[in-house]
Amino acid sequence: MATATGPPGSAEADDGADPPRVRDGDGPTVAVFDDSTRSALYRRWLPDAIEVVTVQSIGEGRRVVDGSTAVALVRHELSESKRGAVADLLDEQSPLVRTVLTTSRHEPVADRVLDENATLCEPIDRDSLRQVVSRQVAMASYGRLLVQYYECTTRLSSREVELRGDSCDDERYQRLESRREDLAAGIKTLQKRLSAEALRSVLYEIAPPEQERVAREREPPTSGKYRPDGCRSCGRNWNVNPDGSPAGYRRLGAFVWECTDCGTLHDRSDPVNQRVARRR
């Protein structure tokens, strides 16, 4: 879901709280891709539980961005080639990362390269930054916990088959069961914090509905690199939002958008698209 965020208070009520420590190891990491001095300000504004790292080059990004990176803050004013390199880096290093686009403009923008989850436009202040980033961190943590829970459940079931149901005294089985309980508790905590729409968006990205997974829509030659410029059904232009509202679409999953005017789904999940395949 693409969320355009402007003045403070425009985010949902659950966005302002500090993100809980639900992942293994240290707290969540936010990677900032910005040539300006704002990264230092973001570090001061974000909660202490969030580690902020500034990425000055793609080479540096390969060293500091990994599967634990929850959110990437990417400046829209970077060149298109740089933003494209960032998009490829994130998909390779951290497929479940949430991308927040920042811009010096005073209204939301449509990026031709990045598949953004949210947008922050000027004026960006402490409250709006914390609201948007905290929400995206929570969504990223929820997605990672779900993936880990499914993997743990699969290993637990396999172990139970190996033991032929006699799992009472098996240490490995008990460890897996304890792990699954811990993951379920973390999932339940985040479910209480996030809205139904946010939870549904994360689920769509992890396991899109069958009709979306098998879609074969081809990209029009005049559209952006990933997100279309408009709705093929009703003709709504997704790059125009003079009133500062979302530009006619909602992001439902990785490379899946819904037109807010007519409800048509636009799915770029073609099997030949390796960026999509890595997200599944």
BATI-398335 format. One line per 10 residues: number of its first residue (from 1); their letters; for each residue x, y, z of N, C-alpha, C. Coordinates in Angstrom, 3 decimals, padded with zeros to 6 digits. Atoms other than C-alpha are relative to their C-alpha. Example, Ala and Ser with C-alpha at 12.3 -4.5 7.8 and 13.67 -1.06 7.14 Angstrom:
BEGIN
1> AS> 000.890:-001.190:000.000:012.300:-004.500:007.800:000.900:001.200:000.000; -000.820:-001.190:-000.060:013.670:-001.060:007.140:-000.770:001.090:000.730
This chain:
BEGIN
1> MATATGPPGS> 000.850:-001.183:000.000:000.000:000.000:000.000:000.876:001.221:000.000; -000.767:-001.231:000.040:001.450:003.354:-000.979:-000.709:001.038:000.837; 000.604:-000.947:-000.908:000.811:005.943:001.712:000.674:001.336:-000.166; -000.553:-001.343:000.111:001.289:009.635:001.089:-000.224:000.703:001.318; 000.091:-000.593:-001.325:002.034:011.441:004.310:000.552:001.402:-000.027; -000.429:-001.384:-000.019:002.279:015.160:004.827:000.135:000.498:001.412; -000.101:-000.609:-001.312:001.579:017.135:007.999:-000.170:-001.004:001.103; 000.169:000.892:-001.130:001.710:015.529:011.435:-001.472:-000.233:000.264; 001.378:000.324:-000.329:-001.445:013.776:012.507:-000.750:-000.644:-001.134; 000.688:000.604:001.125:-002.290:012.477:009.045:000.118:-001.503:-000.007
11> AEADDGADPP> -000.169:001.446:-000.049:-001.100:008.951:009.888:-001.014:-000.598:000.945; 000.946:000.691:-000.851:-003.149:006.335:011.677:000.413:000.113:001.463; -000.235:-000.201:-001.429:-003.466:006.367:015.462:001.081:-000.909:000.529; -000.967:000.952:-000.534:-001.189:003.349:015.887:001.414:000.270:-000.492; -001.290:-000.233:000.642:001.689:004.956:013.997:001.019:000.659:000.920; -000.912:-000.824:-000.753:003.184:007.122:016.714:000.815:-000.724:001.035; -000.705:000.703:-001.070:004.278:004.509:019.225:001.338:-000.524:-000.480; -001.294:000.567:000.336:007.845:003.350:019.352:-000.157:-001.461:-000.374; 000.139:001.390:000.421:008.304:-000.003:017.567:000.503:-000.947:001.070; -000.458:000.951:-001.008:008.549:-003.010:019.881:001.185:-000.800:-000.496
21> RVRDGDGPTV> -001.112:000.877:000.368:011.632:-005.198:019.944:-000.536:-001.420:-000.139; 000.609:001.300:000.220:010.132:-008.257:018.353:000.920:-000.931:-000.783; -000.879:000.831:000.798:013.072:-009.513:016.301:001.158:-000.499:000.839; -001.170:000.514:-000.686:016.063:-011.545:017.336:001.126:001.031:-000.070; -001.164:-000.866:000.032:019.198:-009.615:018.244:-000.356:001.441:000.296; 000.191:-001.413:-000.245:019.347:-005.824:018.138:-001.310:000.492:-000.597; 001.221:-000.590:000.518:016.535:-003.443:017.295:000.044:000.159:-001.505; 000.084:-000.139:001.458:015.381:-002.683:013.736:000.955:001.067:-000.520; -000.927:-000.921:000.644:017.666:-000.859:011.331:-000.693:000.743:-001.130; 000.483:-000.831:001.097:016.752:002.022:009.026:001.207:000.461:-000.801
31> AVFDDSTRSA> -001.087:-000.425:000.886:019.046:002.626:006.050:-000.432:001.263:-000.733; 000.317:-001.285:000.617:019.122:006.219:004.764:000.858:000.188:-001.246; -000.677:-000.275:001.266:019.995:006.814:001.110:-000.304:001.457:-000.353; 000.252:-001.431:000.157:020.326:010.598:001.003:001.333:000.723:-000.038; -001.256:-000.737:000.133:023.147:012.838:-000.231:000.049:001.259:000.867; 000.042:-001.218:-000.795:022.007:015.706:002.013:000.421:-000.289:001.437; -000.354:000.161:-001.415:022.674:016.270:005.696:-001.163:-000.486:000.839; 001.192:000.367:-000.758:019.213:015.093:006.682:000.152:-001.315:000.753; -000.142:001.291:-000.670:020.392:011.625:007.675:000.356:000.177:001.470; -000.355:-000.267:-001.399:021.934:013.082:010.845:-001.219:000.447:000.788
41> LYRRWLPDAI> 001.216:-000.448:-000.663:018.625:014.747:011.650:-000.956:-001.169:000.227; 000.857:001.174:-000.155:016.705:011.533:011.038:000.472:-000.854:001.173; -000.547:000.805:-001.093:019.023:009.754:013.472:-000.409:000.582:001.359; 000.386:-000.646:-001.255:018.177:012.296:016.182:-001.508:-000.094:000.239; 001.461:-000.016:-000.131:014.446:012.244:015.481:-000.607:-001.370:000.269; 000.602:001.328:-000.131:013.842:008.486:015.352:000.240:-000.568:001.399; -000.160:000.591:-001.338:013.373:006.410:018.541:001.354:-000.676:000.163; -001.297:000.614:-000.275:016.504:005.083:020.215:000.023:-001.490:-000.352; 000.061:001.434:000.310:015.298:001.519:019.574:000.329:-000.278:-001.456; -000.272:000.155:001.430:015.876:002.122:015.854:001.416:000.454:-000.308
51> EVVTVQSIGE> -001.352:-000.355:000.438:019.438:002.057:014.549:-000.072:000.603:-001.399; 000.003:-000.676:001.292:019.979:004.487:011.669:001.399:-000.058:-000.599; -001.277:000.047:000.706:022.746:003.882:009.134:-000.124:000.796:-001.292; -000.019:-000.789:001.229:023.650:006.290:006.339:000.820:-000.736:-001.054; -000.658:000.727:001.084:024.535:004.640:003.026:000.426:001.000:-001.066; -000.534:-000.983:000.943:026.789:006.766:000.823:000.218:-000.565:-001.396; -000.237:000.605:001.306:027.317:004.269:-002.002:-000.614:-001.389:-000.031; 000.555:001.345:000.144:025.986:000.992:-003.371:000.945:-001.027:000.603; -000.967:000.912:-000.602:029.213:-000.717:-002.319:-000.134:-000.036:001.506; 000.203:-000.048:-001.443:028.702:000.457:001.233:-001.313:-000.664:000.378
61> GRRVVDGSTA> 001.287:000.615:-000.265:025.090:-000.638:001.020:000.085:-001.513:000.054; -000.144:001.457:-000.010:026.170:-004.184:000.262:000.627:-000.491:001.298; -000.618:000.381:-001.276:028.103:-004.172:003.544:-000.933:000.192:001.191; 000.804:-000.334:-001.178:025.481:-002.658:005.842:-001.458:-000.397:-000.115; 001.397:000.389:000.183:022.121:-003.642:004.327:-000.086:-001.512:-000.093; 000.196:001.457:000.041:020.966:-007.187:005.022:-001.442:-000.319:000.362; 001.365:000.434:-000.278:017.891:-009.203:005.929:-000.611:000.617:001.236; 000.532:-000.620:-001.205:017.572:-007.363:009.240:-000.386:001.462:-000.215; 000.364:-001.385:000.279:017.144:-003.948:007.579:-001.507:000.092:-000.200; 001.460:-000.065:000.030:013.528:-003.002:008.183:-000.528:001.039:-000.981
71> VALVRHELSE> 000.509:-001.115:000.801:013.128:000.321:006.373:001.154:000.688:-000.713; -000.959:-000.814:000.749:014.986:002.246:003.679:-000.635:001.350:-000.282; 000.417:-001.361:000.325:014.606:006.033:003.486:000.796:000.446:-001.223; -000.682:-000.305:001.261:015.396:007.025:-000.105:-000.446:001.372:-000.501; 000.296:-001.347:000.481:015.609:010.584:-001.377:-000.432:-000.028:-001.461; 000.513:-000.016:001.370:013.503:011.140:-004.500:000.887:000.837:-000.911; -000.833:-000.874:000.815:015.916:013.850:-005.664:001.321:-000.640:-000.426; -001.141:000.724:000.559:018.682:011.293:-006.178:-000.271:-000.291:-001.468; 000.202:000.280:001.423:019.256:010.561:-009.855:-000.747:-001.310:-000.188; 000.767:001.216:000.269:017.087:007.913:-011.462:000.891:-001.235:-000.009
81> SKRGAVADLL> -000.908:001.146:000.029:020.101:005.687:-012.006:000.378:-000.426:001.416; -000.324:000.328:-001.379:021.016:005.902:-008.310:-001.183:-000.668:000.694; 001.180:000.606:-000.628:017.451:005.151:-007.219:-000.232:-001.407:-000.535; 000.128:001.340:000.557:017.357:002.204:-009.587:000.996:-000.962:000.614; -001.016:000.844:-000.633:020.607:000.880:-008.119:-000.385:-000.315:001.437; 000.472:000.243:-001.366:019.140:001.293:-004.616:-001.099:-001.051:000.006; 001.090:000.973:000.076:016.009:-000.628:-005.624:000.540:-001.415:-000.210; -000.585:001.323:000.248:018.099:-003.509:-006.982:000.751:-000.509:001.233; -000.733:000.378:-001.204:020.311:-003.490:-003.877:-000.947:-000.507:001.078; 000.944:000.387:-001.044:017.328:-003.678:-001.526:-000.627:-001.352:-000.302
91> DEQSPLVRTV> 000.603:001.286:000.357:015.754:-006.550:-003.441:000.981:-001.152:000.165; -001.016:001.047:-000.137:019.028:-008.484:-003.372:000.359:-000.253:001.461; -000.516:000.105:-001.363:020.037:-007.767:000.232:-001.087:-000.176:001.053; 001.050:000.016:-001.020:016.724:-007.377:002.090:-001.368:000.020:-000.667; 001.238:000.054:000.795:013.649:-008.560:000.135:-001.242:000.500:000.732; 001.183:-000.415:-000.736:011.187:-007.704:002.945:000.109:001.429:000.529; -000.172:-001.370:-000.457:012.453:-004.151:003.468:-001.189:000.856:-000.445; 001.041:-000.960:000.339:009.875:-001.342:003.497:000.691:001.286:-000.449; -000.655:-001.169:000.568:010.788:001.676:001.366:-000.851:001.249:000.205; 000.654:-001.295:-000.189:009.896:005.240:002.357:000.710:001.018:-000.887
101> LTTSRHEPVA> -000.548:-001.000:000.910:010.414:007.886:-000.318:-000.107:001.379:000.654; 000.014:-001.361:-000.527:011.404:011.359:000.926:000.240:000.980:-001.144; -000.139:-000.971:001.083:011.128:014.462:-001.237:-000.072:001.419:000.553; 000.034:-001.406:-000.388:011.713:018.206:-000.950:-001.231:000.711:-000.541; 001.232:-000.598:000.499:008.462:018.824:-002.801:-001.038:000.072:001.122; 001.020:-000.204:-001.017:005.357:019.878:-000.901:-001.251:-000.836:-000.252; 001.090:000.939:000.247:003.089:017.178:-002.308:000.596:-001.337:-000.391; -000.536:001.327:000.325:003.486:013.429:-002.804:000.395:-000.115:-001.464; -000.488:000.207:001.361:005.376:012.296:-005.892:-000.136:-001.475:-000.365; 000.024:001.365:000.504:005.152:009.196:-008.047:001.382:-000.327:-000.552
111> DRVLDENATL> -001.358:000.347:000.422:008.557:007.531:-008.446:-000.037:-001.028:-001.117; -000.009:000.896:001.155:009.311:005.835:-011.752:000.882:-001.216:000.213; -000.981:001.062:-000.189:011.958:003.541:-010.294:-000.273:-000.821:001.254; 000.175:000.691:-001.275:011.289:002.704:-006.650:-001.438:-000.456:000.194; 001.317:000.519:-000.373:008.404:000.565:-005.489:-000.225:000.380:001.466; 000.044:-000.532:-001.351:007.725:002.728:-002.437:-001.223:-000.478:000.773; 001.109:000.345:-000.889:005.540:001.812:000.546:-000.651:001.230:000.605; 000.519:-001.236:-000.565:005.113:005.369:001.826:000.824:001.161:-000.522; -000.682:-001.203:000.471:006.055:008.933:000.929:-000.045:001.066:001.077; -000.090:-001.148:-000.902:007.228:011.816:003.107:000.403:001.215:-000.817
121> CEPIDRDSLR> -000.317:-001.213:000.732:007.077:015.266:001.524:000.137:001.158:000.983; -000.207:-001.170:-000.856:008.047:018.664:002.911:-001.336:000.635:000.382; -001.044:-000.027:-001.035:007.649:019.814:005.554:000.079:-001.313:000.778; -000.212:001.223:-000.768:009.126:016.685:007.148:000.471:000.411:001.393; -000.382:-000.334:-001.363:009.181:017.109:010.912:000.162:-001.275:000.816; -000.280:001.143:-000.866:009.966:014.850:013.842:-001.205:-000.928:000.119; 001.179:000.832:-000.226:006.400:013.671:014.407:-000.386:-000.799:-001.241; 000.382:000.716:001.219:005.623:012.822:010.786:001.003:-001.092:-000.340; -001.023:001.018:000.263:008.938:010.995:010.391:-000.175:-001.196:000.917; 000.160:001.099:-000.956:008.429:008.945:013.560:-001.251:-000.821:-000.291
131> QVVSRQVAMA> 001.247:000.703:000.293:004.840:008.102:012.618:000.163:-000.956:-001.173; -000.106:000.804:001.218:005.645:006.863:009.131:001.032:-001.115:000.164; -001.052:001.012:-000.118:008.909:005.071:009.915:-000.375:-001.057:001.035; 000.392:000.972:-001.019:007.567:003.434:013.090:-001.040:-000.969:-000.541; 001.020:000.873:000.594:004.582:002.105:011.170:000.634:-000.977:-000.979; -000.643:000.881:000.972:006.761:000.731:008.379:000.912:-001.013:000.686; -000.821:000.950:-000.762:009.150:-000.831:010.914:-000.886:-001.100:000.575; 000.914:000.995:-000.551:006.206:-002.545:012.590:-000.495:-000.955:-001.080; 000.456:000.847:001.100:004.958:-003.828:009.222:001.112:-000.940:-000.464; -001.129:000.851:000.380:008.428:-005.097:008.304:000.225:-001.097:001.035
141> SYGRLLVQYY> -000.183:000.988:-001.067:008.757:-006.823:011.690:-001.096:-001.055:-000.053; 001.126:000.939:000.104:005.319:-008.390:011.274:000.227:-000.979:-001.157; -000.255:000.877:001.140:006.241:-009.734:007.834:001.099:-001.001:000.277; -001.101:000.912:-000.311:009.513:-011.208:009.067:-000.443:-001.070:000.997; 000.481:000.984:-000.971:007.805:-012.853:012.037:-000.901:-001.039:-000.655; 000.875:000.945:000.702:005.196:-014.391:009.752:000.817:-001.020:-000.787; -000.843:000.904:000.785:007.865:-015.833:007.449:000.709:-000.997:000.921; -000.686:000.881:-000.944:009.814:-017.205:010.425:-000.970:-000.992:000.639; 001.003:000.886:-000.598:006.630:-018.637:011.941:-000.361:-001.133:-000.960; 000.320:001.036:000.990:005.729:-020.467:008.725:001.148:-000.994:-000.150
151> ECTTRLSSRE> -001.163:000.885:000.134:009.267:-021.826:008.407:000.138:-000.904:001.225; -000.110:000.780:-001.237:009.311:-022.946:012.052:-001.082:-001.073:000.051; 001.094:000.968:000.005:005.924:-024.642:011.704:000.280:-001.146:-000.955; -000.350:001.045:000.970:007.144:-026.507:008.633:001.045:-000.951:000.579; -001.032:000.850:-000.607:010.261:-027.745:010.459:-000.582:-000.834:001.153; 000.625:000.711:-001.108:008.137:-028.695:013.460:-000.817:-001.190:-000.510; 000.796:001.086:000.574:005.783:-030.748:011.305:000.888:-001.112:-000.547; -000.925:001.003:000.535:008.683:-032.480:009.578:000.617:-000.829:001.126; -000.578:000.723:-001.145:010.237:-033.344:012.929:-001.007:-000.958:000.621; 001.039:000.858:-000.568:006.943:-034.739:014.164:-000.179:-001.256:-000.843
161> VELRGDSCDD> 000.104:001.171:000.883:006.764:-037.011:011.117:001.182:-000.927:000.228; -001.189:000.814:-000.251:010.340:-038.176:011.738:-000.139:-000.800:001.288; 000.135:000.662:-001.305:009.467:-039.028:015.334:-001.243:-000.876:000.083; 001.235:000.795:000.070:006.199:-040.675:014.296:-000.917:000.279:001.195; 000.928:-000.426:-001.043:004.256:-038.691:016.852:000.541:-000.074:001.408; -000.573:000.137:-001.348:006.529:-039.546:019.793:001.003:001.131:000.242; -000.849:-001.186:-000.088:007.856:-036.020:020.414:000.155:000.533:001.416; 000.023:-000.523:-001.371:007.461:-035.651:024.180:001.398:000.267:000.554; -001.335:-000.114:-000.591:011.149:-036.150:025.062:001.064:000.453:-000.997; -000.965:-000.402:001.015:012.764:-034.861:021.878:000.376:001.478:000.196
171> ERYQRLESRR> -000.434:-001.362:-000.300:014.857:-031.744:022.642:-000.166:000.927:-001.209; 000.126:-000.832:001.191:014.884:-030.483:019.077:-001.453:000.400:-000.221; 001.424:-000.304:000.164:011.105:-030.706:018.864:-000.439:001.037:001.030; 000.388:-000.930:-001.048:010.718:-028.876:022.176:000.529:001.403:-000.281; -000.553:-001.310:000.346:013.032:-026.087:021.021:-000.815:000.658:-001.113; 000.806:-000.537:001.085:011.037:-025.673:017.835:-001.373:000.444:000.495; 001.309:-000.358:-000.550:007.780:-025.643:019.762:000.086:001.292:000.805; -000.193:-001.222:-000.771:009.131:-022.993:022.123:000.206:001.194:-000.930; -000.237:-001.060:000.976:010.345:-020.955:019.152:-001.306:000.429:-000.655; 001.271:-000.326:000.634:006.944:-021.151:017.501:-000.891:000.805:000.942
181> EDLAAGIKTL> 000.801:-000.740:-000.967:005.246:-019.946:020.685:000.491:001.438:000.131; -000.555:-001.353:-000.089:007.613:-016.977:020.916:-000.371:000.826:-001.230; 000.354:-000.704:001.224:006.986:-016.055:017.285:-001.483:000.357:-000.019; 001.439:-000.260:-000.033:003.224:-016.358:017.745:-000.318:001.160:000.935; 000.221:-001.096:-000.940:003.395:-014.025:020.742:000.393:001.337:-000.631; -000.409:-001.227:000.678:005.342:-011.429:018.714:-000.986:000.412:-001.069; 000.998:-000.276:001.035:002.850:-011.707:015.851:-001.262:000.591:000.620; 001.203:-000.482:-000.667:-000.062:-011.208:018.243:000.183:001.430:000.491; -000.273:-001.359:-000.468:001.582:-008.093:019.710:-000.119:001.003:-001.137; 000.041:-000.919:001.132:002.006:-006.498:016.298:-001.387:000.077:-000.616
191> QKRLSAEALR> 001.365:-000.026:000.518:-001.504:-007.474:015.184:-000.866:000.996:000.762; 000.757:-000.959:-000.794:-002.844:-005.329:018.025:000.379:001.435:-000.354; -000.483:-001.340:000.314:-000.762:-002.348:016.894:-000.371:000.470:-001.384; 000.198:-000.375:001.390:-001.350:-002.417:013.171:-001.471:-000.060:-000.397; 001.365:000.002:000.511:-004.558:-001.636:011.324:-000.253:-001.231:-000.855; 000.355:001.141:000.840:-006.442:-004.310:009.402:000.542:000.177:-001.415; -000.517:-000.254:001.339:-005.387:-002.647:006.147:001.498:-000.260:-000.073; -001.444:000.230:-000.012:-001.712:-002.720:007.127:000.315:-001.486:000.072; -000.208:001.448:-000.114:-001.908:-006.395:008.147:-000.290:-000.687:-001.329; 000.364:000.602:001.285:-003.633:-007.268:004.892:001.053:000.298:-001.056
201> SVLYEIAPPE> -001.032:-000.371:000.967:-000.996:-005.392:002.896:001.236:-000.888:000.141; -001.166:000.853:-000.230:001.824:-007.385:004.515:-000.275:-001.420:-000.483; 000.351:001.344:000.434:000.019:-010.672:003.902:-000.002:-000.103:-001.518; 000.012:-000.006:001.459:-000.476:-009.737:000.230:001.413:-000.089:-000.553; -001.368:000.007:000.496:003.256:-009.158:-000.163:000.674:-001.351:000.209; -000.604:001.302:-000.282:004.208:-012.468:001.434:-000.612:-001.091:-000.857; 000.704:001.045:000.750:001.577:-014.594:-000.292:-001.169:000.625:-000.745; 001.082:-000.619:000.764:-000.418:-012.763:-002.986:-001.078:-001.010:-000.348; 001.065:000.910:000.430:-003.833:-014.231:-003.896:000.341:-000.659:-001.327; -000.337:000.785:001.184:-003.700:-016.857:-006.622:-000.238:000.766:-001.288
211> QERVAREREP> 000.292:-000.697:001.247:-005.349:-014.642:-009.232:001.025:001.074:-000.300; -001.024:-001.003:000.228:-002.620:-012.051:-008.708:001.339:-000.654:-000.351; -001.269:000.672:000.279:000.248:-014.557:-008.760:000.090:-000.474:-001.434; -000.029:000.554:001.350:-000.777:-015.915:-012.159:-000.246:001.058:-001.065; 000.272:-001.067:000.965:-001.473:-012.530:-013.772:001.181:000.175:-000.946; -001.058:-000.138:001.006:000.458:-011.830:-016.975:-000.049:001.370:-000.672; 000.091:-001.326:000.602:-000.074:-008.125:-017.522:001.380:000.490:-000.425; -001.262:-000.521:000.519:002.646:-006.614:-019.681:000.056:001.513:000.213; -000.172:-001.413:-000.291:004.048:-003.159:-018.981:-000.173:000.849:-001.247; 000.130:-000.897:001.150:002.857:-000.418:-021.349:001.308:000.745:-000.238
221> PTSGKYRPDG> -001.285:-000.634:000.274:005.831:001.189:-023.102:000.117:001.414:000.541; -000.063:-001.384:-000.460:004.864:004.668:-021.836:-000.031:000.115:001.518; 000.135:-000.083:-001.454:004.597:003.758:-018.141:001.364:000.066:000.666; -001.231:000.008:-000.758:007.180:003.967:-015.379:000.625:-001.375:000.006; -000.739:001.262:000.024:009.708:001.246:-014.748:-000.758:-001.111:000.697; 000.715:001.032:-000.745:007.545:-000.589:-012.202:-001.483:000.343:000.147; 001.407:-000.348:-000.174:004.347:001.194:-011.195:-000.531:000.671:-001.256; 000.576:-000.668:001.170:002.024:002.166:-014.079:-000.239:001.483:000.275; 000.279:-001.424:-000.149:001.420:005.853:-014.734:-001.484:000.270:000.213; 001.431:-000.202:-000.167:-002.323:005.342:-014.629:-000.755:-001.302:-000.127
231> CRSCGRNWNV> 000.857:001.191:000.052:-005.245:002.932:-014.654:-000.348:-000.327:-001.436; 000.301:000.413:001.376:-005.690:000.969:-017.861:-001.494:-000.088:-000.239; 001.440:000.195:000.134:-009.412:000.598:-017.144:-000.748:001.323:-000.093; 000.765:-001.258:-000.018:-010.716:004.071:-016.235:000.807:001.199:-000.467; -000.833:-001.085:000.488:-007.758:006.170:-017.379:000.486:000.968:001.054; -000.431:-000.888:-001.088:-007.040:007.722:-013.952:001.512:000.179:-000.038; -001.429:-000.307:000.000:-003.649:009.469:-014.000:000.523:-000.108:001.422; -000.516:000.231:-001.346:-001.668:008.212:-010.989:001.155:000.940:000.353; -001.088:-000.934:-000.267:000.962:010.952:-011.282:-000.509:001.388:000.375; 000.574:-001.313:-000.250:-001.426:013.832:-010.613:-000.803:-000.034:001.298
241> NPDGSPAGYR> 000.747:-000.122:-001.255:-002.565:014.719:-007.101:000.174:001.417:000.552; -000.213:-001.393:-000.384:-002.773:018.510:-006.818:-000.450:000.332:001.414; 000.481:-000.296:-001.354:-004.644:018.375:-003.509:000.843:-000.680:001.075; -000.861:000.654:-000.976:-001.864:016.350:-001.846:-000.477:-001.360:000.437; 000.510:001.322:-000.365:-003.945:013.161:-001.596:000.717:-001.073:-000.816; -000.620:001.072:000.791:-002.733:009.727:-002.784:-000.454:000.053:-001.448; 000.240:-000.237:001.422:-002.498:009.766:-006.556:-000.788:-001.115:-000.671; 000.913:000.884:000.711:-005.365:007.454:-007.421:000.269:-001.474:000.097; -000.284:001.423:-000.086:-003.921:004.115:-006.335:000.351:-000.389:001.425; -000.468:000.579:-001.251:-003.226:001.841:-003.384:000.911:-001.162:-000.339
251> RLGAFVWECT> -000.922:001.118:000.205:-000.278:-000.542:-003.211:-000.455:-001.157:000.877; 000.503:001.159:-000.731:-001.593:-003.981:-002.219:001.070:-001.046:000.257; -001.065:000.988:-000.169:001.599:-005.976:-002.542:001.164:000.376:-000.880; -001.164:-000.258:000.833:004.941:-006.211:-004.280:-000.424:000.036:-001.464; 000.345:-000.177:001.400:004.224:-004.808:-007.755:-001.474:-000.283:-000.287; 001.450:000.137:000.183:000.452:-004.968:-007.239:-000.658:001.280:000.499; 000.658:-001.246:-000.351:-001.661:-001.783:-007.257:-001.490:-000.089:-000.330; 001.439:-000.068:000.223:-005.389:-001.057:-007.059:-000.382:001.446:-000.293; 000.490:-001.331:000.317:-007.033:001.935:-008.719:-001.068:000.379:001.010; 000.975:-000.405:-001.005:-008.931:003.871:-006.045:-001.273:000.571:-000.619
261> DCGTLHDRSD> 001.196:-000.514:000.665:-011.365:005.226:-008.637:-000.942:-001.113:-000.441; 000.872:001.056:000.537:-012.603:002.003:-010.250:000.261:-001.371:000.599; -000.266:001.275:-000.662:-011.007:-000.794:-008.200:000.763:-001.007:-000.823; -000.735:000.937:000.848:-009.066:-002.376:-011.078:001.368:-000.323:000.595; -001.309:000.422:-000.476:-006.019:-004.410:-010.014:001.008:000.019:-001.151; -001.097:000.001:000.964:-002.718:-003.902:-011.834:001.131:-000.820:000.607; -000.975:000.938:-000.559:-000.316:-006.798:-011.261:001.142:-000.184:-000.978; -001.176:000.187:000.833:003.240:-006.852:-012.617:000.745:-001.286:000.343; -000.680:001.200:-000.502:004.002:-010.290:-011.134:000.216:-001.021:-001.106; -000.334:000.916:001.079:005.306:-011.838:-014.320:001.154:-000.896:000.439
271> PVNQRVARRR> -001.068:000.914:-000.438:007.497:-014.948:-013.769:001.394:000.411:-000.453; -001.318:-000.383:000.483:010.330:-013.423:-015.819:000.581:001.152:000.806; -000.482:-001.120:-000.801:010.570:-010.508:-013.365:000.668:-000.524:001.254; -000.732:000.585:-001.115:013.299:-011.660:-010.965:-000.155:000.806:001.279; 000.191:-000.803:-001.193:012.692:-008.750:-008.590:-001.248:-000.454:000.738; 001.223:000.499:-000.618:009.187:-010.052:-007.963:000.233:-001.379:000.588; -000.221:001.376:-000.458:010.350:-013.654:-007.652:000.723:-000.031:001.337; -000.740:-000.004:-001.243:012.769:-012.771:-004.844:-000.864:000.427:001.175; 000.847:-000.470:-001.082:009.982:-011.128:-002.852:-000.954:-001.088:000.481; 000.984:001.017:-000.365:007.823:-014.278:-002.785:000.573:-000.998:000.976
